Structure formats: structure tokens, C-alpha cells
Amino acid sequence: MKLLALTEIFRGDSQADRVVPPSGHTAWLTSFTAAAMTFLAVFAMALSLASGRLADRWGDALARSATIRISAPAGQMDAQTRAVLDVLATTPGIERARAMSDAEQRALLEPWFGPDLPLDALPVPRLIEVTEDSDGYDSEGLRQRLAAEAPGAVLDDHTRWRKPLALAAGRLRLLGLTSILLIGATMAAMITLAANAALSANAQVIRVLRLVGAKDAYIARAFVRRFTLRTLTGSAVGALLGLIGVAFLPSADVAGGFLTGLGFQGAGWLWPFVLPPLAALVAFFATRFAAFRKLKELT
């Protein structure tokens, strides 16, 4: 029954449409609410999708990598570096290990200390980049071997970095989805209020229609159709404006991090086009509920 009523939304009925005023505060309020809520939903969706990409990127970048930091006197640095590389070469689960050059370490520190950092004059530890294979390695066993062979070496398997970052990205994704749900609920509430206002304003017309034999289903269908189409139109405008706004955001950049990667990517650009039909569906059920309840009060 509801599916049939939903299909009738797009079949015009000039007589029934006269029941609902074509203009007035309820008309612009419905369209404006749909446009504004959909505009916000586009950005909430962009935040949610970007958070998912961020979590995946962090997970992929840190899951199979580790760093060994060697802090030793200058005279022992080379010897301990060779000892660590020898240990890693005989450790099962290690795919590749290499000591970072001074130029690479300078590049890592440059954003914080500038390009003229004198590495020779500072006690900067030597960093060794470790990449594990698909089977992985025993991190606790490796720590014990390093403690025996190179006392100044410390293994950082990025666990303390990966878990908080992935958790933060997951919560941002949840925040985006929650925002979309709240936006939908707000839209439903506003449309319900607008429908109630329109029904109250046309109470006399409704009574006359009943006197001439019009059924409540006929009257309700007129309101549902008008408000659903208004919502669909307003939501489409809001989605278009939201897409334009997202398109002007800075593109993803390694240096800029998360704040420059909030736009949609690939098939993600199609998701905002789902919002107008969803908004129309919300308007359909919200207006239908409000219409029958109000018509019962006017009996």
C-alpha cells in the first residue's frame, strides 16, 4: 500500500494539488530545510569517507613497518649499526632493513628544526627502517636480541602510534555517520512541522472537501505529494551546492595531511546523489504521518 502511494507521488493530480497552497512560508521552509540539510550532509559524508581513507592509509603505512633507534657515542655508532643490521638479517619475518642516511634524517627533522640542522653537532640517534614480510616477526624476541647485541638500540614497532591514530580515524567516521543521521532526523522534524502548519492553515478547505465526499487518503496524498516533491527539489539543489563546495576544497597532499584530503575520490563522488532520493523518502513518511494525524484531529 505504501509502495503504491509512493509511486503515485510522481503522477500529477491537478485537482488534488489545489488542496495544498503552491507558495507561502511552508513552501519555502520545506525547500530551504531540504537544501540546507542536504548541503550539510554532503560535508558530513565527505568527512566520513575521508576518515575511512585516512584509517586505511595509516594502517597500511604502519602495519608492516618498524623503526630501530640507536643511541650511542659517536665512536660506537657505526659498530652498533652494523650489529643491528646483522641481527635483522638473521631474524625470520624481516623482509628488508636499511640504515637511513644523514640526508634522510635531516629531511625528517627539517620541518621542525629548519634546513640548516647540524647533525654532527647534535646527539641525533641513527634510525634503521625495518619492513616485515607477510608472516611478521617476533617483536619481543627481537628486542631481547637487540639488547644483547646492541644495548643502544630500541625497537619501535609503531603499535603505540598505529592504534590511537586508527581509533581516532574510526571515531571521526562514526561522527560523520552520526551527523548524517541527525541531519535526517532534523529534516524529518522540520518537514513535519511545515506539513502540520499547512494542514492547519487549510482546515476550512479540508472541511469543505470532506463535505463534497473527499476521503482523508485523497487529501493526505495531495499534501504528501507536494511536500515530497518540494523536498526532492530542495535536496537536489543542496547536494549540487555541496558538491561544488567540496570540489573547491584542497586536494589530498602528504604535507597537508588529513585537512587537505576531505574531498571525494573516485566513485565516492556518486554518494551525494543518493541524498535527494533519501530526503524525498524521509519527507514522504514524515508528511504522511503528519497528514493522517492532523486529519484525525480535524475530524
Residue pairs with C-beta under 8 A, 6 or more apart in sequence:
2 288
5 221
5 224
5 288
6 281
6 284
8 221
8 225
9 224
9 225
9 228
9 229
9 280
9 284
10 229
13 221
13 222
13 225
16 218
16 219
16 221
16 222
16 225
17 222
17 225
17 226
18 222
19 202
19 205
19 206
19 209
19 219
19 222
19 223
20 198
20 202
20 222
20 223
20 226
20 227
21 27
21 198
21 201
21 202
22 226
24 198
24 201
25 197
26 194
26 195
26 197
26 198
26 201
27 230
29 190
29 194
30 190
30 191
30 194
30 227
30 230
30 231
30 234
30 283
31 230
31 231
31 233
31 234
31 237
32 234
33 187
33 190
33 191
33 194
33 234
34 187
34 191
34 230
34 231
34 232
34 233
34 234
34 235
34 238
34 279
34 283
35 234
35 235
35 237
35 238
35 241
36 238
37 183
37 184
37 186
37 187
37 190
37 235
37 238
37 279
38 234
38 235
38 236
38 237
38 238
38 239
38 242
38 275
38 276
38 279
39 238
39 239
39 241
39 242
39 245
40 179
40 183
40 242
41 179
41 180
41 183
41 184
41 238
41 242
41 272
41 275
42 238
42 239
42 242
42 243
42 245
42 246
42 272
42 275
43 242
43 245
43 246
44 176
44 177
44 179
44 180
44 183
45 176
45 180
45 271
45 272
45 275
46 176
46 246
46 249
46 262
46 263
46 264
47 172
47 175
47 176
47 179
47 262
48 172
48 173
48 175
48 176
48 177
48 180
49 176
49 264
49 265
49 268
49 271
50 258
50 261
50 262
50 263
51 169
51 170
51 172
51 173
51 175
51 176
52 169
52 173
53 261
53 265
54 169
54 172
54 258
54 261
55 165
55 166
55 169
55 170
55 173
58 162
58 165
58 166
58 169
59 162
59 166
62 158
62 161
62 162
62 165
63 162
64 131
64 132
65 129
65 130
65 131
65 132
65 158
66 130
66 131
66 132
66 139
66 155
66 156
66 157
66 158
67 127
67 128
67 129
67 130
67 155
67 156
67 158
68 84
68 88
68 97
68 127
68 128
68 130
68 146
68 153
68 154
68 155
68 156
69 125
69 126
69 127
69 128
69 153
69 154
69 156
70 77
70 80
70 81
70 84
70 125
70 126
70 127
70 128
70 150
70 152
70 153
70 154
71 123
71 125
71 152
71 154
72 80
72 126
72 150
72 152
76 152
77 126
80 126
80 150
80 151
80 152
80 153
81 99
81 126
81 128
83 149
83 150
83 153
84 128
84 146
84 149
84 150
84 153
85 97
85 98
85 99
85 128
86 149
87 142
87 145
87 146
87 149
87 150
88 94
88 97
88 128
88 130
88 142
89 97
91 137
91 142
91 145
92 135
92 137
92 138
93 132
93 133
93 135
93 136
93 137
93 138
94 130
94 131
94 132
94 133
94 137
95 131
95 132
95 133
96 129
96 130
96 131
97 128
97 129
97 130
97 131
98 128
98 129
99 126
99 127
99 128
99 129
100 108
100 126
100 127
100 128
100 129
102 119
105 119
105 124
105 126
105 127
106 115
106 117
106 119
108 127
109 117
109 124
110 117
139 155
139 157
142 155
143 155
146 153
146 154
146 155
147 153
184 278
184 279
184 282
187 231
187 279
187 282
187 283
188 282
188 283
188 285
188 286
189 286
191 227
191 231
191 282
191 283
191 286
191 287
191 290
192 286
192 287
192 289
192 290
194 227
195 223
195 227
195 286
195 287
195 290
195 291
195 294
196 290
196 294
198 223
198 227
199 206
199 223
199 290
199 291
199 294
199 295
199 298
200 294
203 298
206 219
206 295
206 298
207 298
209 218
209 219
210 216
210 219
216 292
216 295
216 296
219 291
219 295
220 288
220 291
220 292
220 295
223 287
223 291
224 284
224 287
224 288
224 291
227 283
227 287
228 280
228 283
228 284
228 287
229 280
230 283
231 279
231 280
231 282
231 283
232 276
232 277
232 279
232 280
232 283
234 279
235 275
235 276
235 279
235 280
236 276
238 275
239 272
239 273
239 275
239 276
242 272
243 269
243 272
246 262
246 263
246 264
247 263
249 260
249 262
249 263
250 256
250 259
250 260
251 260
251 261
251 263
252 260
252 261
252 263
252 265
253 260
253 261
264 271
264 272
